[in-house]
Amino acid sequence: MQKNRVEDQPAFILHSHPFRETSLLLEVFSRNHGRLAMVARGARRPRSVLRGVLMNFQPLRLSWFGKGEVRTLHAAEWQGGQPQLQGTALLCGFYLNELLLNLTARDDPHESLFDYYQYTLQRLAHESDHAGTLRNFEKHLLQELGYALLLDQEAGGGRPVEPDGRYRYVIERGVLRDGPDAPEGVALAGKTLYVVQNRDNKVAVFELSRDLTNATFLRALTDPGNLDVPTTIDRFGGRLYVVNARFGTTTPADQARVRTLLGDRIRDGWMQLPTVVLKGVPS
C-alpha cells in the first residue's frame, strides 16, 4: 500500500488549470484536510476516467497520495445532488471560491466551513436572495478564521450590550453606546439594526438574534423622492434621520466642481448636507 495515501475524502474543486500536455493542476477544498494543491495526471486525455468529473461546485469523493506541497490525485467520484449553478448564481459561486483560495491556509481543516460551503451552494442554486446568501457565508467564514464581529460587548470597556440600549456600530472599533458625541456608523437600537445602503438608496432593517451573532432581514425603508446616496443615520424623537451625500445627482463635469460647489457649506470643519426624515419608524 502506498504511503501517505488518503481515500474517499469529501471535496470540491475550487480552481483548475492545464498542467503540461495532458494534466490538470487543481486547488481542492476537502472536508478533513482543508485546502490542497494536487495534480491530476492525464485528466485532459480524451479517454481519461477523470474527464468530465473534476467540475467546480460539484460534490466529489477524492483519493490522493503524496506528502509534498502538491499531492497526486488517484481517483475521483462524482456524488451528485447539486444542481449546476447558472447566471448570477454561477458568478456568486466563483466569488465563494476566490474567498476560500485567498483567505484559507493550505492543510488547515475547517469541517464546519466545508459543510456551510456545501449548504451555500444549495442556496445559490435554489434561492434568489444571492446577496443575503453571500453575506451569511462571509460571516461564517470570518467566524471560522477568528475574525467574527463582536456584537455582545461594547468596544473598549467590554461591558455587555444591554437588550434595550441604544448603540452604534463603527467598522474600525465595534459597538459603541449611542450619544451626542458618538461617531458615525450603523445604528443599533436594542436588537434592531439599521444599515444604510447608499448605492441602493435604502435603509435595511435587521433583527438580531438573542445572542447577537446572527441577524434576520425585516424590511427595507425607501423614499425615492428624498433619499439620494444616503451616508449615515441617527434617531431622535421616534424618527430616523438620514444624511444624503447627493453625489449621485452630479454629472462628470459637475464632479470636477464639487469642491467649489460645497465650499460655501463648510463651517468650522462641518459640511452641512441635506437631511431626510423617515417618518413613522420606531427608534
C-alpha positions as CSV (number, residue, x, y, z in Angstrom):
1,M,0.0,0.0,0.0
2,Q,1.3,3.4,-1.0
3,K,2.4,5.7,1.9
4,N,0.6,8.9,2.7
5,R,-2.5,7.8,0.8
6,V,-5.9,9.3,1.5
7,E,-9.1,7.6,0.4
8,D,-12.6,8.8,-0.4
9,Q,-12.5,12.3,1.1
10,P,-15.4,14.7,0.5
11,A,-14.1,17.6,-1.5
12,F,-14.9,20.4,-4.0
13,I,-12.7,21.7,-6.9
14,L,-12.0,25.4,-6.3
15,H,-9.9,26.0,-9.3
16,S,-8.1,24.1,-12.1
17,H,-5.9,25.0,-15.0
18,P,-3.9,23.0,-17.6
19,F,-0.6,21.5,-16.5
20,R,1.9,20.2,-19.0
21,E,0.3,18.5,-22.0
22,T,-2.4,16.2,-20.6
23,S,-2.7,17.0,-16.9
24,L,-4.5,19.4,-14.6
25,L,-3.3,21.3,-11.6
26,L,-6.1,21.6,-9.0
27,E,-6.9,23.6,-5.9
28,V,-9.1,21.4,-3.8
29,F,-11.2,22.1,-0.7
30,S,-11.5,18.9,1.3
31,R,-13.6,18.4,4.5
32,N,-11.0,16.7,6.7
33,H,-7.7,18.0,5.2
34,G,-8.5,21.6,4.2
35,R,-7.3,23.3,1.0
36,L,-4.9,21.3,-1.0
37,A,-3.0,21.5,-4.3
38,M,-2.8,18.4,-6.4
39,V,-2.1,17.3,-9.9
40,A,-4.5,15.1,-11.9
41,R,-2.2,13.3,-14.3
42,G,-3.7,12.6,-17.7
43,A,-7.0,14.2,-16.8
44,R,-7.2,16.0,-20.1
45,R,-6.8,12.9,-22.3
46,P,-9.9,12.1,-24.3
47,R,-10.4,8.7,-22.7
48,S,-9.5,9.7,-19.1
49,V,-11.9,8.5,-16.4
50,L,-11.4,11.9,-14.7
51,R,-12.6,13.8,-17.8
52,G,-15.9,15.4,-17.0
53,V,-15.7,14.6,-13.3
54,L,-13.5,17.3,-12.0
55,M,-16.1,20.1,-12.1
56,N,-16.5,23.2,-10.0
57,F,-19.3,23.3,-7.4
58,Q,-20.0,19.6,-7.6
59,P,-19.5,17.3,-4.5
60,L,-16.8,14.7,-5.1
61,R,-15.0,11.9,-3.3
62,L,-11.3,12.2,-4.0
63,S,-8.4,9.8,-3.3
64,W,-4.8,11.0,-3.4
65,F,-1.3,10.3,-2.3
66,G,1.9,12.2,-1.6
67,K,3.2,14.3,1.3
68,G,4.7,17.3,-0.5
69,E,3.1,20.6,-1.3
70,V,1.4,19.2,-4.4
71,R,-0.3,15.8,-4.0
72,T,-1.2,13.4,-6.8
73,L,-4.8,12.6,-7.5
74,H,-5.5,8.9,-7.7
75,A,-9.3,8.7,-8.1
76,A,-12.4,10.9,-8.2
77,E,-16.1,10.1,-7.9
78,W,-19.0,12.4,-8.5
79,Q,-21.5,12.4,-5.7
80,G,-24.4,14.2,-7.4
81,G,-27.3,16.1,-5.7
82,Q,-26.0,19.6,-6.5
83,P,-27.7,21.4,-9.4
84,Q,-25.4,23.3,-11.9
85,L,-25.1,27.0,-11.0
86,Q,-26.2,29.4,-13.7
87,G,-26.2,33.1,-14.3
88,T,-25.8,35.3,-11.3
89,A,-25.6,32.2,-9.0
90,L,-22.6,31.0,-11.0
91,L,-20.7,34.3,-10.6
92,C,-21.5,34.1,-6.8
93,G,-20.1,30.6,-6.7
94,F,-16.8,31.8,-8.2
95,Y,-16.7,34.6,-5.6
96,L,-17.0,32.0,-2.8
97,N,-14.1,30.0,-4.3
98,E,-12.0,33.2,-4.5
99,L,-12.7,33.8,-0.8
100,L,-11.5,30.3,0.1
101,L,-8.5,30.5,-2.2
102,N,-7.3,33.8,-0.7
103,L,-8.3,33.6,2.9
104,T,-7.8,29.9,4.0
105,A,-4.4,28.3,4.5
106,R,-3.4,25.0,2.9
107,D,-3.6,21.8,5.0
108,D,-5.8,23.6,7.6
109,P,-9.1,21.7,8.0
110,H,-12.3,23.5,8.5
111,E,-15.1,20.9,8.7
112,S,-17.8,23.3,9.7
113,L,-16.8,25.8,6.9
114,F,-16.8,22.9,4.4
115,D,-20.4,21.9,5.4
116,Y,-21.5,25.6,5.2
117,Y,-19.9,26.0,1.8
118,Q,-21.9,23.0,0.5
119,Y,-25.1,24.4,2.1
120,T,-24.4,27.8,0.5
121,L,-24.1,26.2,-3.0
122,Q,-27.5,24.6,-2.5
123,R,-28.9,28.0,-1.5
124,L,-27.4,29.7,-4.6
125,A,-29.0,27.0,-6.8
126,H,-32.5,27.2,-5.3
127,E,-32.9,30.7,-3.8
128,S,-33.0,34.2,-5.4
129,D,-31.5,36.2,-2.5
130,H,-27.9,35.8,-3.6
131,A,-26.7,38.9,-1.8
132,G,-28.0,37.6,1.6
133,T,-26.6,34.2,0.9
134,L,-23.1,35.6,0.3
135,R,-23.2,37.8,3.4
136,N,-24.1,34.8,5.5
137,F,-21.2,32.9,4.1
138,E,-18.8,35.8,4.6
139,K,-19.9,36.0,8.3
140,H,-19.4,32.3,8.8
141,L,-16.0,32.4,7.1
142,L,-14.9,35.3,9.4
143,Q,-16.0,33.3,12.4
144,E,-14.0,30.2,11.3
145,L,-10.9,32.4,10.7
146,G,-11.2,34.1,14.1
147,Y,-12.4,37.5,12.9
148,A,-16.1,37.4,13.8
149,L,-17.9,40.6,14.5
150,L,-18.2,41.1,18.3
151,L,-21.7,42.3,18.9
152,D,-22.4,41.3,22.5
153,Q,-19.8,43.7,24.1
154,E,-19.1,47.4,24.0
155,A,-15.8,48.3,22.3
156,G,-13.1,49.4,24.7
157,G,-14.5,48.6,28.1
158,G,-16.0,45.3,27.2
159,R,-19.3,46.0,29.0
160,P,-22.2,43.7,27.9
161,V,-24.6,45.1,25.3
162,E,-28.0,45.8,27.0
163,P,-31.0,44.5,25.2
164,D,-32.9,47.8,25.5
165,G,-29.8,50.1,25.0
166,R,-29.0,52.3,22.0
167,Y,-25.8,51.6,20.3
168,R,-23.9,52.5,17.1
169,Y,-21.6,50.0,15.2
170,V,-18.4,51.6,13.9
171,I,-16.4,49.4,11.5
172,E,-13.0,50.2,12.9
173,R,-13.9,49.9,16.5
174,G,-17.1,47.9,17.1
175,V,-20.2,48.5,19.2
176,L,-20.3,51.9,20.9
177,R,-23.0,53.3,23.2
178,D,-25.0,55.9,21.3
179,G,-24.8,59.5,22.4
180,P,-24.4,63.1,21.1
181,D,-20.7,62.5,20.5
182,A,-20.9,59.1,19.0
183,P,-19.0,58.7,15.7
184,E,-20.8,57.8,12.5
185,G,-21.7,54.1,11.9
186,V,-24.5,51.7,11.7
187,A,-27.4,52.5,14.1
188,L,-28.3,49.8,16.6
189,A,-31.3,50.1,18.9
190,G,-31.7,47.1,21.2
191,K,-31.9,44.2,18.8
192,T,-32.9,46.3,15.8
193,L,-30.1,47.2,13.4
194,Y,-30.4,49.9,10.8
195,V,-27.9,49.7,7.9
196,V,-27.6,52.5,5.3
197,Q,-27.3,51.1,1.8
198,N,-26.2,54.2,-0.1
199,R,-25.9,52.7,-3.6
200,D,-29.4,51.4,-3.4
201,N,-30.9,54.5,-1.6
202,K,-32.3,52.3,1.1
203,V,-32.1,51.7,4.8
204,A,-32.1,48.0,5.6
205,V,-33.7,46.9,8.9
206,F,-32.5,43.7,10.7
207,E,-33.5,41.9,13.9
208,L,-30.5,40.5,15.8
209,S,-30.7,37.1,17.4
210,R,-30.8,36.6,21.1
211,D,-27.0,36.0,21.3
212,L,-26.4,38.9,18.9
213,T,-24.4,36.7,16.5
214,N,-27.0,36.5,13.6
215,A,-29.4,38.8,12.0
216,T,-32.7,38.4,10.2
217,F,-33.7,40.9,7.4
218,L,-37.0,42.5,8.2
219,R,-37.6,45.2,5.6
220,A,-36.0,48.0,3.5
221,L,-37.0,51.6,4.1
222,T,-37.1,53.7,0.9
223,D,-38.1,57.2,0.0
224,P,-37.4,57.7,-3.8
225,G,-38.2,61.4,-3.7
226,N,-35.7,62.2,-1.0
227,L,-33.1,59.5,-0.5
228,D,-30.1,60.4,-2.7
229,V,-26.9,58.4,-1.8
230,P,-27.5,58.3,2.0
231,T,-24.4,58.2,4.0
232,T,-25.2,57.9,7.7
233,I,-28.2,57.6,10.1
234,D,-29.4,58.7,13.5
235,R,-32.5,58.7,15.6
236,F,-34.4,61.4,17.5
237,G,-37.9,61.6,18.8
238,G,-39.1,58.4,17.3
239,R,-37.8,59.1,13.8
240,L,-34.8,58.2,11.7
241,Y,-32.7,61.0,10.3
242,V,-30.7,60.1,7.2
243,V,-28.0,62.4,5.7
244,N,-27.7,62.5,1.9
245,A,-24.4,62.8,0.0
246,R,-26.2,63.7,-3.2
247,F,-23.1,62.7,-5.2
248,G,-25.3,60.5,-7.4
249,T,-27.0,63.6,-8.9
250,T,-23.9,65.2,-10.4
251,T,-22.6,64.7,-13.9
252,P,-18.9,64.1,-14.5
253,A,-18.5,67.8,-15.4
254,D,-20.2,68.7,-12.1
255,Q,-18.0,66.4,-10.1
256,A,-15.0,68.4,-11.2
257,R,-16.5,71.4,-9.4
258,V,-17.7,69.6,-6.3
259,R,-15.1,71.3,-4.0
260,T,-16.2,74.7,-5.3
261,L,-19.9,73.9,-5.1
262,L,-19.6,72.7,-1.5
263,G,-17.2,75.3,-0.3
264,D,-19.9,77.6,0.9
265,R,-21.4,74.9,3.0
266,I,-18.3,74.2,5.2
267,R,-18.5,75.9,8.6
268,D,-15.9,75.2,11.3
269,G,-15.0,71.9,9.8
270,W,-18.5,70.6,9.3
271,M,-20.1,70.0,5.9
272,Q,-23.8,70.8,6.0
273,L,-25.6,68.4,3.7
274,P,-29.3,67.9,3.0
275,T,-31.1,65.7,5.6
276,V,-34.1,63.3,5.0
277,V,-36.6,62.4,7.7
278,L,-38.1,58.9,7.5
279,K,-41.3,59.3,9.5
280,G,-43.1,56.6,11.5
281,V,-40.0,54.4,12.0
282,P,-39.7,53.2,15.7
283,S,-36.4,54.1,17.3
